[in-house]
Amino acid sequence: METPCTGICKIDQETRQCQGCLRTIDEIASWATLTPAKRSHIMHALQKRKRLNSKQSQMEE
């Protein structure tokens, strides 16, 4: 099963997202029971989250 887990499991209290893989707590908790299509949808959403986080980090510098 494909997983975006990076092994850096730290939940940001404000965003409720893992700082390693950027999944939400709910996405992490349900990952093993999701259909492959739903996991694929989340994987694509994570790419967008990474781009947004990267842009926000650049703006803060």
Contacts in CASP RR format, 6 or more apart in sequence:
PFRMAT RR
TARGET T0000
AUTHOR 0000-0000-0000
METHOD contacts of the structure
MODEL  1
METPCTGICKIDQETRQCQGCLRTIDEIASWATLTPAKRSHIMHALQKRK
RLNSKQSQMEE
1 32 0 8 1.000
1 39 0 8 1.000
2 39 0 8 1.000
2 43 0 8 1.000
3 21 0 8 1.000
3 31 0 8 1.000
4 21 0 8 1.000
4 22 0 8 1.000
4 23 0 8 1.000
4 42 0 8 1.000
4 43 0 8 1.000
4 46 0 8 1.000
5 21 0 8 1.000
6 20 0 8 1.000
6 21 0 8 1.000
7 20 0 8 1.000
7 21 0 8 1.000
8 18 0 8 1.000
8 19 0 8 1.000
8 20 0 8 1.000
8 21 0 8 1.000
9 18 0 8 1.000
9 20 0 8 1.000
10 18 0 8 1.000
10 19 0 8 1.000
10 20 0 8 1.000
11 17 0 8 1.000
11 18 0 8 1.000
11 19 0 8 1.000
11 25 0 8 1.000
12 18 0 8 1.000
12 19 0 8 1.000
16 24 0 8 1.000
16 25 0 8 1.000
17 23 0 8 1.000
17 24 0 8 1.000
17 25 0 8 1.000
17 49 0 8 1.000
18 24 0 8 1.000
18 25 0 8 1.000
18 28 0 8 1.000
21 28 0 8 1.000
21 46 0 8 1.000
22 46 0 8 1.000
22 49 0 8 1.000
22 50 0 8 1.000
22 53 0 8 1.000
23 31 0 8 1.000
23 42 0 8 1.000
23 46 0 8 1.000
27 42 0 8 1.000
31 39 0 8 1.000
34 42 0 8 1.000
END
